[in-house]
Amino acid sequence: MRGPTAKAAAVLIGAGVALTATAAAPAAAAPTAVVVDCAKKAQVRPGSFVIACGDGNNALASLRWAQWSGAAAVGTGRDLVNDCVPDCAEGHFHSYPVSVRLDRARPWPGHAGLRHYTRLTVTYPASRPPHAPRQESFPLWS
């Protein structure tokens, strides 16, 4: 086959290959659930997370996630807590190892099809801040 017919056939075959490749490409999977940060941004497996949005005196850092699903997210990291001595402006941050769990995923209002965790549980396996319980849960915002 030569001439215009051969060129047309080559174009059609090339277009078919391109369409097949496009159709076969997997779609990016939507996250099963997100955690909403202080700036109201959705985060998946964040490396850090501020617990005290108002003053920043309590934050999680060095987070490593072993599980992230629609039911729960589980990981470990460090809890950075300001001792606020003599006051929070002059206080010092102390670091404590923690286990972290996010759960109670609910639909995120205004974000169709997206769910967000509504509870954070922090567990101190060893040392912990003075007056802190071994395990503490916090309601999360949307």
TILUMMAR-987955 format. One record per residue (C-alpha): y, x, z; residue in three letters. Coordinates in nm, 3 decimals, padded with zeros to 5 digits. Each point is the difference from the previous one (the first is absolute). Layout:
% residues N
ATOM / py / px / pz / residu
ATOM / Y / X / Z / Ala
...
END
This chain:
% residues 142
ATOM / py / px / pz / residu
ATOM / 00.000 / 00.000 / 00.000 / Met
ATOM / 00.335 / 00.146 / -00.105 / Arg
ATOM / 00.361 / -00.107 / -00.028 / Gly
ATOM / 00.180 / -00.280 / 00.184 / Pro
ATOM / -00.323 / -00.178 / 00.101 / Thr
ATOM / -00.133 / 00.311 / 00.177 / Ala
ATOM / 00.331 / 00.049 / 00.180 / Lys
ATOM / 00.006 / -00.364 / 00.113 / Ala
ATOM / -00.359 / 00.025 / 00.125 / Ala
ATOM / 00.084 / 00.318 / 00.195 / Ala
ATOM / 00.303 / -00.169 / 00.161 / Val
ATOM / -00.208 / -00.304 / 00.100 / Leu
ATOM / -00.278 / 00.215 / 00.144 / Ile
ATOM / 00.255 / 00.207 / 00.195 / Gly
ATOM / 00.164 / -00.315 / 00.133 / Ala
ATOM / -00.338 / -00.136 / 00.108 / Gly
ATOM / -00.081 / 00.320 / 00.188 / Val
ATOM / 00.340 / -00.009 / 00.172 / Ala
ATOM / -00.045 / -00.365 / 00.102 / Leu
ATOM / -00.349 / 00.069 / 00.131 / Thr
ATOM / 00.125 / 00.294 / 00.207 / Ala
ATOM / 00.284 / -00.210 / 00.140 / Thr
ATOM / -00.226 / -00.292 / 00.086 / Ala
ATOM / -00.253 / 00.228 / 00.169 / Ala
ATOM / 00.256 / 00.167 / 00.229 / Ala
ATOM / -00.040 / -00.130 / 00.357 / Pro
ATOM / 00.296 / -00.172 / 00.161 / Ala
ATOM / 00.146 / 00.163 / 00.309 / Ala
ATOM / -00.146 / -00.168 / 00.306 / Ala
ATOM / 00.244 / -00.175 / 00.228 / Ala
ATOM / -00.008 / 00.122 / 00.360 / Pro
ATOM / -00.220 / -00.207 / 00.231 / Thr
ATOM / 00.278 / -00.007 / 00.261 / Ala
ATOM / 00.319 / 00.190 / 00.079 / Val
ATOM / 00.195 / 00.094 / 00.308 / Val
ATOM / 00.372 / -00.081 / -00.016 / Val
ATOM / 00.226 / 00.282 / 00.118 / Asp
ATOM / 00.343 / -00.016 / 00.166 / Cys
ATOM / 00.169 / -00.012 / -00.342 / Ala
ATOM / -00.213 / -00.307 / -00.091 / Lys
ATOM / -00.197 / 00.206 / -00.254 / Lys
ATOM / -00.372 / -00.043 / -00.055 / Ala
ATOM / -00.202 / 00.308 / 00.094 / Gln
ATOM / -00.365 / 00.080 / -00.069 / Val
ATOM / -00.158 / 00.280 / 00.205 / Arg
ATOM / 00.337 / 00.138 / 00.120 / Pro
ATOM / 00.010 / 00.349 / 00.148 / Gly
ATOM / 00.251 / -00.115 / 00.260 / Ser
ATOM / 00.125 / -00.329 / 00.140 / Phe
ATOM / 00.293 / -00.079 / 00.233 / Val
ATOM / -00.097 / -00.240 / 00.278 / Ile
ATOM / 00.347 / -00.025 / 00.159 / Ala
ATOM / 00.218 / -00.094 / -00.296 / Cys
ATOM / 00.311 / -00.059 / 00.211 / Gly
ATOM / 00.032 / 00.350 / 00.143 / Asp
ATOM / -00.286 / 00.208 / -00.147 / Gly
ATOM / -00.119 / 00.106 / 00.346 / Asn
ATOM / -00.366 / -00.067 / -00.082 / Asn
ATOM / -00.174 / 00.090 / -00.326 / Ala
ATOM / -00.344 / 00.079 / -00.134 / Leu
ATOM / -00.044 / 00.323 / -00.198 / Ala
ATOM / -00.274 / 00.203 / -00.168 / Ser
ATOM / -00.189 / -00.321 / -00.074 / Leu
ATOM / -00.340 / 00.030 / -00.169 / Arg
ATOM / -00.171 / -00.322 / -00.101 / Trp
ATOM / -00.380 / -00.034 / 00.016 / Ala
ATOM / 00.008 / -00.365 / -00.110 / Gln
ATOM / 00.250 / -00.222 / -00.180 / Trp
ATOM / -00.122 / -00.349 / -00.087 / Ser
ATOM / 00.114 / -00.360 / 00.008 / Gly
ATOM / -00.147 / -00.041 / 00.348 / Ala
ATOM / 00.134 / 00.315 / 00.166 / Ala
ATOM / 00.127 / 00.353 / -00.039 / Ala
ATOM / -00.128 / 00.267 / 00.238 / Val
ATOM / 00.123 / 00.355 / 00.040 / Gly
ATOM / 00.110 / 00.279 / 00.229 / Thr
ATOM / 00.324 / 00.187 / 00.050 / Gly
ATOM / 00.267 / 00.092 / 00.253 / Arg
ATOM / 00.231 / -00.229 / 00.196 / Asp
ATOM / 00.344 / 00.157 / 00.037 / Leu
ATOM / 00.171 / -00.149 / 00.305 / Val
ATOM / 00.348 / 00.080 / 00.133 / Asn
ATOM / -00.004 / 00.042 / 00.379 / Asp
ATOM / 00.366 / -00.115 / 00.013 / Cys
ATOM / 00.074 / 00.241 / 00.288 / Val
ATOM / 00.276 / 00.001 / 00.108 / Pro
ATOM / 00.069 / -00.254 / -00.275 / Asp
ATOM / -00.140 / -00.064 / -00.348 / Cys
ATOM / 00.275 / 00.196 / -00.176 / Ala
ATOM / -00.084 / 00.311 / 00.204 / Glu
ATOM / -00.372 / -00.062 / 00.038 / Gly
ATOM / -00.286 / 00.198 / -00.149 / His
ATOM / -00.284 / -00.117 / -00.219 / Phe
ATOM / -00.357 / 00.049 / 00.119 / His
ATOM / -00.304 / -00.022 / -00.226 / Ser
ATOM / -00.322 / -00.177 / 00.098 / Tyr
ATOM / -00.322 / -00.033 / -00.204 / Pro
ATOM / -00.075 / -00.363 / -00.090 / Val
ATOM / -00.241 / -00.226 / -00.178 / Ser
ATOM / 00.178 / -00.268 / -00.200 / Val
ATOM / -00.114 / -00.342 / -00.119 / Arg
ATOM / 00.191 / -00.243 / -00.221 / Leu
ATOM / -00.138 / -00.352 / -00.031 / Asp
ATOM / 00.072 / -00.375 / -00.015 / Arg
ATOM / 00.102 / 00.011 / -00.366 / Ala
ATOM / 00.200 / -00.304 / -00.106 / Arg
ATOM / 00.176 / -00.100 / -00.324 / Pro
ATOM / 00.332 / 00.184 / -00.023 / Trp
ATOM / 00.274 / -00.263 / -00.042 / Pro
ATOM / 00.191 / 00.045 / -00.324 / Gly
ATOM / -00.260 / 00.238 / -00.148 / His
ATOM / -00.247 / -00.211 / -00.195 / Ala
ATOM / -00.360 / 00.113 / 00.034 / Gly
ATOM / 00.078 / 00.280 / 00.245 / Leu
ATOM / -00.131 / 00.008 / 00.358 / Arg
ATOM / 00.144 / 00.206 / 00.285 / His
ATOM / -00.143 / 00.107 / 00.333 / Tyr
ATOM / 00.164 / -00.177 / 00.293 / Thr
ATOM / -00.140 / 00.199 / 00.294 / Arg
ATOM / -00.008 / 00.371 / 00.085 / Leu
ATOM / -00.228 / 00.127 / 00.277 / Thr
ATOM / 00.045 / 00.353 / 00.132 / Val
ATOM / -00.270 / 00.159 / 00.218 / Thr
ATOM / 00.051 / 00.325 / 00.192 / Tyr
ATOM / -00.338 / 00.179 / 00.026 / Pro
ATOM / 00.139 / 00.276 / 00.224 / Ala
ATOM / 00.350 / 00.056 / 00.138 / Ser
ATOM / 00.257 / -00.276 / -00.035 / Arg
ATOM / 00.366 / -00.068 / 00.082 / Pro
ATOM / 00.077 / -00.075 / 00.365 / Pro
ATOM / -00.043 / -00.371 / 00.077 / His
ATOM / -00.172 / -00.063 / -00.336 / Ala
ATOM / -00.332 / -00.184 / 00.008 / Pro
ATOM / -00.300 / 00.165 / -00.166 / Arg
ATOM / 00.023 / -00.262 / -00.276 / Gln
ATOM / 00.305 / -00.196 / -00.110 / Glu
ATOM / 00.055 / -00.255 / -00.276 / Ser
ATOM / 00.326 / -00.074 / -00.177 / Phe
ATOM / 00.085 / -00.299 / -00.220 / Pro
ATOM / 00.122 / 00.116 / -00.341 / Leu
ATOM / 00.282 / -00.148 / -00.202 / Trp
ATOM / 00.010 / -00.136 / -00.352 / Ser
END
